Amino acid sequence: MAAELTAHHRRLAQQKREAITSAATELFLDRGYDGTSLARIAEAAGVSKSTLFKQFPTKAALFEAIVTESWQRDAGDTAARPQAGDLRSGLTAIGHRYADLIGQPRMASLFRIVIAELPRFPELGRMQFQLGKLPYFASVQHYLESEHEAGNADVPDAESAANQFLGMIANYVLWPRMLLTGWDPTASDIHNAVEEAVRTMLARYTLGPPSDPKSAL
């Protein structure tokens, strides 16, 4: 019984945390970071101020949580962290997970908040980069390094290669969404964009001629 109550309390705490971060994201977009108080966030989330302050004592701590949770949505999914051995399979898994991640409305909202508030609150940009984007890019860099070290690919500069790969995907999935209100690519369009990015990487970094499934058609 005690274990069931503890699990129940954890679920409730998680639900409240999600309500708080969701409400904060919407208010930051609508009213700006500076124009949004923790008290207003608590009201919008339907929680008491004491509950909010217990989890997030400052607005900066709350924004830090939004950044971290936005970028670590798939942290527990092993498909997001493929093992070395098959460059095509690994890049495909990473590419589709990345497209899913940055294609979420929550991610576009996060970028809009940072861009809008950057002149007055440069620390928001540092949080976004250091807590979100940089660790994610580093994980892809480490994967490419492991393929290189295992002799499965020729990737002498894994940092540059990771930026090339993720940049190709973000340039189609994320950045047009930031500028074009009607941008809504289909799942098939996104799938093709990822596959093209994978083929480009294979052409550049595969040891020997890369095999292309299209060639067999």
ABEGO torsion letter per residue (X at the ends): XAAAAAAAAAAAAAAAAAAAAAAAAAAAAAAEAAABBAAAAAAAAGBBAAAAAAABABAAAAAAAAAAAAAAAAAABAAABBBBGBAAAAAAAAAAAAAAAAABAAAAAAAAAAAAAAAABAAAAAAAAAAAAAAAAAAAAAAAAAAAAAGABBBABAAAAAAAAAAAAAAAAAAAAAABAABBBBAAAAAAAAAAAAAAAAAAABBEBBBBAAAAX
